[in-house]
Amino acid sequence: MTITLNGTTGINTPGVVNTAAGTVATTLTVTGVSTLTGGFTVGATAAPAFSAYSTVGTSVADSTFTKLTSNTTRFDTNTNYASSRFTPTVAGYYQINAIIGNAASATGYTQFNFYKNGSSYFGGPATSNAAFGPNTAGSTLISLNGSTDYVEIYAFQNTGLTVTLTIKDFNGFLARSA
């Protein structure tokens, strides 16, 4: 599909088309295309985004990366989140974020990693355990192919005990299509 803006001199302000005659159109609607030449991109109509958390924690043994599970979804705009795993159906670059809670008041530290397709992709920060167990937060930008790639959270702790870790928030959204 080709879109022609007759007599335009440019699109300088979002939502405004400047014409050669000096008139201004306040709306430009484009449907049925995914990209426009000249560096313009039309966002996906079903851009995946999700947010999930757990009301029940996951037992994590000492010094072992363990998959954390979530049992509650706040929202899932494209039905891409299931079994504590985000598998988007639109190829692109995704902003993925998480906050992990640790109820243990033992010494040591807690860390979580984002796993892509079952392998560690990005290691989040390690947070020292203190009384009342701190939250650990991290984020990354990750390329996902829109068909088979998926993201999960695995956590590690070294208290010398088995502790319960909880997903306070695990969320993500399509930042840019591929």
C-alpha positions, 0 to 999 in steps of 0.5 A: 500500500502506498500513501501519498500526501499531495503538496506536503512539505513534511510532518514536523510535529506529531499529528500535524501535516504541514502542506505547501499551501500552509494549511494544517491537517490535525489528523493523519489516519493510516490503516492496513500498513505496518511501516511507512518509508522514510523512517515512520513506523506504525505501531502494532495493533495488538502490541503484547503487554503483560503484568503478573505476580505471585500470591504464593512464593516459590521455595528456592534451595541454597545456591541453586537457580530455580524458576519462579512461578506466578499465579495471578495476572493483572493484565495480558493484552494479547494472551501471551503469558501462561505458566509463568512464561511470556511468549509474545506473538509479535516479533520485536524488542521488549522491555522486561521488568521484575521485582522479586521479594524475599521474606527471609531474614538470613544473611547472604544475598538474592539475585534473579536472572531473566531467562530466554528460551531456558538459558540465562540471558541477563543477570539482575542485581544481587541484593543483600538479605537484611531483616524483613527480606528486601525486594530485588528489582531489574529490567532488560531490553530483549529481542524476541522472534514472535513465535518461539522465543520466551522469557522466564524468571529464575532466582538464586540465593545463598543463605545456607537455607531454603527460602521462599521468593515471591514475584512481586511484579513481572511485566513487559511490553513491546518497545519496538517491532522488529 
